[in-house]
Amino acid sequence: DAIPTGLDTESWTQATTPAMTHYAADDSVAFGSEDAAGNQLQYGNFYNGYAVQDSRGLCPSGWTVPTDAQWMDLESYLGMDSIALTGTQYRPGVGHQISNSPSDTPPWSGNNLTGWSGTPGGARSGNYGYYFEESLVGYFWGRDDNWSGGALPYRALGGGDAVYRLNRTPKAGFSVRCLKD
């Protein structure tokens, strides 16, 4: 099914159903590049949490949005300390392995040893609808199989070694990286 796109600031912040956008896609404030077509080509789309949690599935058949536990499996595989693994906020030791390197497109400060190619696409605010942190941070949703309508898990890649594990309102717009079943 098609996911609604082209929502202005007011429509985005009031949405309670799946929605999609990309950086600077409408006339909302964009703190960063306002080249909407270039941003979409370079960083892809943002989805709100309602799209991530929709029972029809956001990813193609045979793929899924990773859960928080699946994110932790990746982080553990990449060498994260087991004590740090269940913590929130800053998560040391893995960000550089999944972030684009200076020789990747777009260039960034990781080493991308995994080929995961995390990019700093920024995000869209769920509360105010503006776009922020393009070229600085990559935000990636996680799915919650026991979701009851509250905040959802996500990871923020801050370049280099930084990975943050947090939760955010489903009204926010973040990137999605699908995981093969």
C-alpha positions in Angstrom: 0.0 0.0 0.0 1.1 3.5 -0.7 2.4 5.5 2.3 1.1 9.1 2.4 3.8 11.6 1.6 4.0 15.4 1.1 2.6 16.3 4.5 3.2 19.9 5.6 4.3 20.8 9.1 0.9 20.7 10.7 -0.2 17.5 9.0 3.1 15.8 9.9 2.9 16.7 13.6 -0.8 15.6 13.8 -0.4 12.3 11.9 -1.4 9.1 13.8 -1.1 6.9 10.7 1.8 5.9 8.5 3.6 8.8 6.7 6.8 9.2 4.7 9.0 12.1 3.7 12.6 13.0 3.0 14.8 15.9 4.1 13.4 19.3 3.1 10.6 17.6 1.1 8.1 20.4 1.8 8.1 24.0 3.0 8.9 23.1 6.6 12.0 24.6 8.1 15.2 22.6 7.2 18.3 23.1 9.3 20.7 21.9 6.6 20.5 21.4 2.9 17.3 22.5 1.3 18.0 20.4 -1.9 15.1 18.0 -1.5 15.8 15.9 -4.5 19.5 15.6 -3.7 18.7 14.8 -0.1 16.4 12.0 -1.1 18.9 10.6 -3.5 21.7 10.7 -1.0 19.9 9.7 2.2 16.6 8.1 1.2 13.3 8.5 3.0 12.1 9.1 6.5 9.2 7.2 8.0 7.2 8.0 11.1 6.9 5.3 13.8 3.3 4.5 12.7 4.7 3.3 9.4 7.3 1.2 11.2 4.7 -0.4 13.4 2.0 -0.9 10.8 0.9 -4.5 10.6 1.2 -4.5 6.8 5.0 -4.2 7.2 7.1 -1.4 5.9 9.8 -3.6 4.3 9.6 -5.8 1.2 8.5 -9.4 1.6 11.2 -11.4 3.4 12.5 -8.4 5.2 11.6 -6.5 8.4 12.4 -3.5 10.5 14.8 -4.7 13.2 13.7 -4.8 16.8 15.7 -3.3 19.6 16.9 -6.9 20.4 18.1 -7.4 16.8 20.0 -4.0 17.0 21.6 -5.3 20.2 22.6 -8.6 18.4 24.4 -6.5 15.8 26.1 -4.4 18.4 27.2 -7.5 20.3 28.5 -9.1 17.1 30.6 -6.0 16.5 32.2 -6.2 19.9 30.1 -4.1 22.3 30.7 -4.9 25.9 27.8 -7.0 27.3 27.4 -4.5 30.2 27.0 -1.6 27.9 24.7 -3.6 25.6 21.6 -3.2 27.7 22.2 0.5 28.6 20.8 3.5 26.9 22.3 6.7 25.6 25.9 6.5 24.5 27.1 3.1 23.2 30.8 2.8 22.6 32.8 0.8 20.1 30.5 0.1 17.1 29.4 3.3 15.4 32.5 3.6 13.2 32.0 0.1 11.9 28.5 0.8 10.5 29.0 4.5 9.5 30.1 5.5 6.0 33.8 6.2 5.6 35.4 9.4 4.1 35.7 7.5 0.8 32.0 6.5 0.7 29.1 8.5 -0.8 28.1 10.5 1.1 31.4 10.7 3.0 31.4 10.5 6.7 33.7 9.8 9.6 33.3 6.0 10.1 35.3 3.2 8.6 32.3 1.2 7.4 34.1 -2.2 7.9 30.7 -4.0 7.9 29.4 -2.4 4.6 26.3 -1.4 6.5 26.9 2.2 5.2 25.1 4.3 7.8 24.6 7.8 6.6 24.0 11.2 8.3 20.6 11.8 6.8 19.2 13.8 9.8 15.5 13.5 10.8 12.2 15.2 11.0 10.8 16.4 14.3 7.6 14.8 15.4 6.6 17.7 17.7 7.4 20.6 15.4 7.8 19.2 11.9 11.1 20.8 11.0 14.1 18.9 9.5 17.3 18.8 11.5 20.9 17.4 11.6 21.3 16.5 7.9 25.0 15.6 7.3 25.5 15.3 11.1 23.5 12.4 12.5 21.8 9.3 11.1 18.6 8.2 12.9 17.3 4.7 12.4 14.1 3.2 13.7 13.7 0.0 15.6 10.4 -2.0 15.8 8.6 -2.9 19.0 6.7 -6.2 18.8 4.8 -5.3 22.1 4.1 -1.7 21.2 1.2 0.0 22.9 1.3 3.4 21.2 4.2 5.0 23.2 7.8 5.8 22.3 9.7 3.5 20.0 13.4 2.4 20.0 15.9 3.9 17.6 19.6 4.3 17.1 21.4 7.6 16.4 24.8 7.4 14.6 26.8 10.5 15.4 29.8 9.8 13.2 32.9 8.0 14.3 32.5 5.8 17.3 29.2 7.2 18.5 25.9 5.2 18.7 23.1 6.2 20.9 20.2 3.9 22.0 17.1 5.9 22.8 13.3 6.0 22.4 11.2 8.6 20.6 7.6 9.5 19.8 6.2 7.7 16.7 5.5 11.1 15.2 9.3 11.6 14.4 10.6 10.9 11.0 13.7 8.6 10.8 15.4 6.4 8.3 14.8 2.6 8.2 17.3 -0.1 7.5 15.4 -3.4 6.7 16.8 -6.7 8.0 16.5 -9.9 6.0 14.3 -12.5 7.8 
